[in-house]
Amino acid sequence: MRYRVRAIGADAAVTETELEATSEAELRALAAARGLSVLSVRALGVVRGRSRFPLMLFNQELLALLRAGIPLSESVAALAEKENRSAVRAIMADMLQTLHEGRTLSSALEHAPAAFPDLYVAMIRAAERTSDLEHALARYIAYQHQVDTLRGKLIGAAIYPALLLGVGGLVVLFLLGYVVPRFSHIYEDLGGDLPWLSRLLLEWGLLVEGNAPALGLVVLVLVGALVAVARSPAVWAAAGRQMWRAPLIGRRLRVFQLARFYRTLGMLLSGGIAVVPALGMVAGLLSPVLQAQLSGAVARIREGRGFTATLTEAGLTTAVAQRMLAVGERAGNLGDMLTRSAEFHEEDTAREVEWLTRLFGPLLMLFIGCAIGLIVVLMYLPIFQLAESIG
């Protein structure tokens, strides 16, 4: 949900900005992290998607220019001059104008909330307080690289089963919709002499051939209904709740979300953002169940409770993460330990996904092969019986 916020900034001036948050409580935590005192809040609606601003490339190029000793405003101007896309150039031009007015980079980023996530803006603001912008950019690049690597592994693992299922389904549909109806005329005169399964298959072929337009229309309607259902947020939410209740899948989903939660929180803490505002910023990464647990944990942390003990009581740690976070809390490097916990669980998730892919691929191929083989055998079974009777 996106909100329009009217607030008093650090310079005692009244300002208006737009923020994205899952609730008004999270919104106020984000505003406090930015040094804003909220005066009024107005909900604008649900954000459907971000513009295609090349944030990763922007960070890499800006970091290279800053490390070369070029001032920030000149670096942004150079990036804007080389940009060919008008929408991206307009965003950079607005940033450059804000910088020329003497305002900070984080203030310039706030003017384009569709291009720069709230987490990114908060990290840049924290870096400006410590004059550590280069390290903050490098930290965000490393963070995004790890997230993209894990996402690539998961997508790559899903491609092979999806291709098998798609190609196998098309072959089965071709046999049932084209080949079987042609065979039905050959065996039509045999009638009751056919085996029961062969007779059932060939009756299906006659049905398809005699009612092809109506069946085609039914298939199109069903496909359209499935697409509409698949695009429904309520359906996805219900499916997600069912997956979370499954013993094995629910546990892995929980670990995956916690790993993403640890990595993002670790990046924010390493960037100098306080624990409570950082927890408010990353709440949207969790499922509704875990968000409720996190809200209770944040309230107890505000009361002075220990970070690791509170997250453990709220069910937001694993056995490995609990030990690593306890060590990090005692040593004062909690951000680094959160990142290491995320790396451990992400690698574990990637190994399990790879193992499941290696197992599921052959099983799916075996199932599709059996389905195609069964159709072919049922089509040729009457020929085998006829040959035996002639012999």
C-alpha positions in Angstrom: 0.0 0.0 0.0 1.3 3.5 -0.9 0.6 6.4 1.4 1.0 10.2 1.0 2.6 11.6 4.2 2.7 15.2 5.3 5.4 15.5 7.9 8.0 17.8 9.5 11.6 17.1 8.4 14.9 17.3 10.2 15.2 21.0 9.0 11.8 21.8 10.7 10.2 22.3 7.3 6.9 20.8 6.4 7.3 18.3 3.5 5.1 15.9 1.6 6.3 12.5 0.3 5.0 9.1 -0.7 5.9 5.9 1.1 5.1 2.3 0.5 4.2 0.1 3.6 1.9 -2.8 4.5 0.2 -0.9 7.3 0.1 2.5 8.9 2.2 1.3 11.8 5.0 0.2 9.4 4.6 3.5 7.6 5.2 5.5 10.8 8.3 3.4 11.5 9.6 4.2 8.0 8.9 7.9 8.5 10.7 7.8 11.9 13.7 6.1 10.2 13.9 9.0 7.8 13.7 11.6 10.6 10.2 12.7 9.8 7.5 13.6 12.3 4.2 12.6 10.7 1.4 15.2 10.6 -1.1 13.4 8.4 -1.4 10.2 6.4 -3.5 9.5 3.3 -3.7 6.0 1.6 -3.2 6.1 -2.2 -3.9 2.4 -3.0 -1.9 -0.7 -3.8 1.2 -0.4 -5.9 1.0 -2.6 -9.0 4.6 -2.5 -9.9 7.8 -0.5 -10.1 9.1 1.3 -13.2 11.9 -0.4 -15.0 14.6 1.8 -13.6 18.0 0.0 -13.8 18.8 0.4 -10.1 21.6 -2.2 -10.1 23.4 -0.7 -13.1 22.8 2.8 -11.6 24.5 1.8 -8.4 27.5 0.1 -10.1 28.1 3.1 -12.4 27.7 5.7 -9.6 30.0 3.7 -7.4 32.7 3.6 -10.1 32.4 7.4 -10.7 32.6 8.2 -7.0 35.6 5.9 -6.5 37.3 7.8 -9.4 37.0 11.0 -7.4 34.2 12.6 -9.3 31.7 14.6 -7.1 28.2 13.3 -6.6 26.4 15.9 -8.7 28.8 15.5 -11.6 28.5 11.8 -11.4 24.7 11.9 -11.6 24.9 14.4 -14.5 27.3 12.1 -16.4 24.9 9.2 -15.9 22.0 11.3 -17.1 23.8 12.4 -20.2 24.6 8.9 -21.4 21.1 7.6 -20.8 19.0 7.0 -23.9 15.6 6.1 -22.2 13.6 9.2 -21.7 11.8 7.9 -18.5 15.1 7.1 -16.8 16.7 10.3 -18.0 13.8 12.3 -16.5 14.3 10.6 -13.1 18.0 11.4 -13.1 17.4 15.0 -14.2 15.0 15.4 -11.3 17.7 14.0 -9.0 20.3 16.4 -10.4 18.0 19.4 -9.9 17.4 18.4 -6.3 21.2 18.0 -5.7 21.8 21.5 -7.3 19.3 22.9 -4.8 21.7 21.8 -2.0 19.6 18.9 -0.8 20.9 15.4 0.0 20.9 12.4 -2.3 18.3 10.6 -0.2 16.0 13.6 -0.6 16.5 13.4 -4.4 15.7 9.6 -4.3 12.5 10.2 -2.5 11.1 12.1 -5.4 11.0 8.9 -7.5 9.5 6.2 -5.1 8.6 4.0 -8.0 12.3 3.7 -9.0 14.0 3.6 -5.6 12.7 1.3 -2.9 12.2 2.6 0.7 14.9 0.2 2.0 17.4 1.7 -0.5 16.5 5.3 0.4 16.8 4.6 4.1 20.2 3.0 3.6 21.5 6.0 1.6 20.2 8.3 4.3 22.0 6.4 7.0 25.2 6.5 4.9 24.9 10.3 4.5 25.1 10.7 8.3 28.4 8.9 8.4 29.8 10.1 5.1 30.1 6.5 4.0 28.1 6.6 0.7 30.6 4.5 -1.3 30.5 1.6 1.2 26.7 1.8 1.3 26.5 1.5 -2.5 28.9 -1.4 -2.5 26.9 -3.1 0.3 23.7 -2.7 -1.7 25.3 -4.1 -4.8 26.5 -7.1 -2.9 23.1 -7.6 -1.4 21.2 -7.4 -4.7 23.7 -9.7 -6.3 23.1 -12.4 -3.7 19.3 -12.0 -4.0 19.5 -12.2 -7.8 21.8 -15.3 -7.6 19.3 -17.1 -5.4 16.4 -16.1 -7.5 18.2 -17.3 -10.6 18.9 -20.7 -9.0 15.3 -21.2 -8.1 14.1 -20.1 -11.6 16.7 -22.3 -13.3 15.6 -25.3 -11.2 12.0 -24.8 -12.2 12.6 -24.5 -15.9 13.3 -28.2 -16.6 10.2 -29.6 -14.9 8.1 -26.9 -16.5 9.4 -27.8 -20.0 8.8 -31.5 -19.4 5.3 -30.9 -18.2 4.5 -28.5 -21.1 5.9 -30.7 -23.8 4.4 -33.9 -22.3 1.0 -32.2 -21.9 1.0 -31.1 -25.6 1.9 -34.6 -26.7 -0.9 -36.1 -24.7 -3.4 -33.5 -26.0 -2.3 -34.3 -29.6 -2.8 -38.0 -29.1 -6.2 -37.6 -27.5 -7.4 -34.8 -29.8 -6.1 -35.9 -33.2 -4.6 -39.4 -33.3 -7.3 -41.3 -31.2 -10.2 -39.9 -33.2 -8.6 -41.2 -36.4 -8.2 -44.7 -34.9 -11.8 -44.7 -33.7 -13.0 -45.2 -37.3 -10.8 -48.2 -37.8 -12.2 -50.0 -34.8 -15.7 -48.7 -35.0 -17.1 -51.9 -36.6 -15.5 -54.2 -33.9 -17.8 -52.7 -31.2 -18.0 -55.0 -28.2 -15.0 -57.1 -29.2 -12.7 -54.4 -28.0 -11.2 -54.4 -24.5 -13.0 -52.1 -22.1 -10.3 -49.5 -21.8 -9.7 -49.5 -25.6 -13.4 -49.1 -26.2 -13.5 -46.2 -23.7 -10.6 -44.5 -25.4 -12.1 -44.8 -28.8 -15.5 -43.6 -27.6 -13.6 -40.5 -26.4 -12.1 -40.2 -30.0 -15.6 -40.3 -31.5 -16.9 -37.7 -29.0 -14.0 -35.3 -29.9 -14.5 -35.7 -33.6 -18.3 -35.2 -33.5 -18.2 -32.3 -31.1 -14.8 -30.6 -32.0 -16.1 -27.0 -32.1 -18.0 -27.2 -28.8 -15.1 -29.0 -27.1 -12.7 -26.4 -28.4 -14.9 -23.6 -27.0 -15.0 -25.4 -23.7 -11.3 -25.7 -23.6 -10.8 -22.0 -24.4 -13.3 -21.1 -21.6 -11.5 -23.3 -19.2 -8.1 -21.8 -20.1 -9.5 -18.3 -19.7 -11.0 -19.2 -16.3 -7.7 -20.7 -15.2 -5.8 -17.6 -16.2 -8.3 -15.3 -14.4 -8.1 -17.4 -11.3 -4.3 -17.5 -11.5 -4.2 -13.7 -11.6 -6.5 -13.3 -8.6 -4.7 -12.1 -5.4 -7.3 -13.9 -3.3 -6.6 -17.2 -5.0 -2.8 -16.8 -4.5 -3.4 -15.8 -0.9 -5.5 -18.9 -0.3 -3.0 -21.1 -2.1 -0.2 -19.6 0.0 -2.1 -20.3 3.2 -2.5 -24.0 2.2 1.2 -24.3 1.2 2.2 -22.8 4.6 0.1 -25.5 6.3 1.8 -28.3 4.5 4.3 -30.0 6.8 7.4 -30.1 4.5 6.6 -27.2 2.1 5.5 -24.9 4.9 8.8 -25.4 6.8 10.9 -24.6 3.7 8.8 -21.5 2.9 9.3 -20.3 6.5 13.1 -20.8 6.3 13.2 -19.1 2.8 11.4 -16.0 4.1 13.5 -15.9 7.2 16.7 -16.0 5.1 15.4 -13.0 3.0 14.5 -11.3 6.3 17.9 -11.8 7.8 19.8 -10.6 4.6 17.8 -7.4 4.3 17.9 -6.6 8.0 21.6 -7.3 8.1 22.2 -4.9 5.2 20.2 -2.2 7.0 22.0 -2.7 10.4 25.4 -2.7 8.7 24.4 0.6 7.0 23.9 2.2 10.4 20.1 2.1 10.7 18.7 1.3 14.2 17.2 -2.0 15.0 13.6 -1.0 15.6 13.2 1.2 12.4 15.0 -1.5 10.4 12.6 -4.2 11.6 9.7 -2.0 10.6 11.1 -1.6 7.1 11.6 -5.3 6.5 8.2 -6.4 7.9 6.7 -6.5 4.4 9.1 -9.3 3.4 7.3 -11.7 5.7 4.0 -13.6 5.4 1.0 -12.2 7.5 1.6 -14.9 10.2 5.3 -14.0 10.6 4.4 -10.3 10.4 2.1 -10.6 13.4 4.9 -12.4 15.3 7.4 -9.7 14.3 5.1 -6.9 15.6 5.0 -8.5 19.0 8.8 -8.9 18.9 9.3 -5.2 18.0 7.2 -4.1 20.9 9.3 -6.2 23.3 12.5 -4.9 21.8 11.3 -1.3 22.4 10.9 -2.3 26.1 14.6 -3.2 26.3 14.5 -7.0 25.7 17.4 -8.7 24.0 17.3 -9.0 20.2 18.1 -12.7 19.8 16.0 -13.8 22.7 13.0 -11.8 21.5 13.2 -13.1 18.0 13.5 -16.7 19.3 10.4 -16.3 21.5 8.5 -15.0 18.5 9.5 -18.0 16.4 11.6 -15.9 14.0 14.8 -17.8 14.3 16.1 -21.3 13.3 18.5 -23.3 15.5 21.5 -22.2 13.5 20.4 -18.5 13.3 19.7 -18.4 17.0 23.3 -19.3 17.8 24.8 -17.0 15.2 22.7 -14.1 16.2 23.5 -14.6 19.9 27.2 -14.5 19.0 26.8 -11.4 16.9 24.7 -9.6 19.6 27.5 -10.2 22.1 30.3 -9.2 19.8 28.5 -6.1 18.4 28.4 -7.3 14.7 24.8 -8.3 14.5 24.5 -7.1 10.9 27.3 -9.4 9.7 25.9 -12.4 11.6 22.4 -11.8 10.1 24.0 -11.8 6.6 25.9 -15.0 7.4 22.8 -16.6 8.7 21.0 -15.7 5.5 23.9 -17.1 3.4 23.7 -20.4 5.3 20.0 -20.9 4.8 20.0 -19.7 1.2 22.7 -22.3 0.4 20.8 -24.9 2.2 17.6 -24.0 0.3 19.5 -24.0 -3.0 20.8 -27.5 -2.3 17.4 -28.9 -1.4 15.9 -27.3 -4.6 18.6 -28.9 -6.7 18.0 -32.3 -5.1 14.3 -32.1 -5.6 14.8 -31.0 -9.2 17.0 -34.0 -9.9 14.4 -36.3 -8.3 11.3 -34.7 -9.7 12.6 -34.4 -13.3 13.0 -38.2 -13.9 9.8 -39.0 -12.0 7.9 -36.5 -14.1 9.4 -37.9 -17.3 8.5 -41.4 -16.2 4.9 -40.4 -15.5 4.5 -38.6 -18.9 6.1 -41.6 -20.6 3.7 -44.0 -18.9 0.7 -41.8 -19.9 1.8 -41.6 -23.6 2.6 -45.3 -23.6 -0.7 -46.3 -22.1 -2.6 -44.3 -24.8 -0.5 -45.9 -27.6 -1.0 -49.4 -26.2 -4.7 -49.0 -25.8 -4.9 -47.8 -29.5 -2.9 -50.8 -30.8 -4.3 -53.5 -28.4 -7.1 -54.5 -30.8 -4.6 -55.0 -33.5 -2.6 -57.4 -31.3 -5.8 -59.3 -30.4 -6.8 -59.5 -34.1 -3.3 -60.9 -35.0 -3.6 -63.5 -32.2 -7.0 -64.6 -33.5 -5.8 -64.9 -37.1 -2.8 -66.9 -35.9 
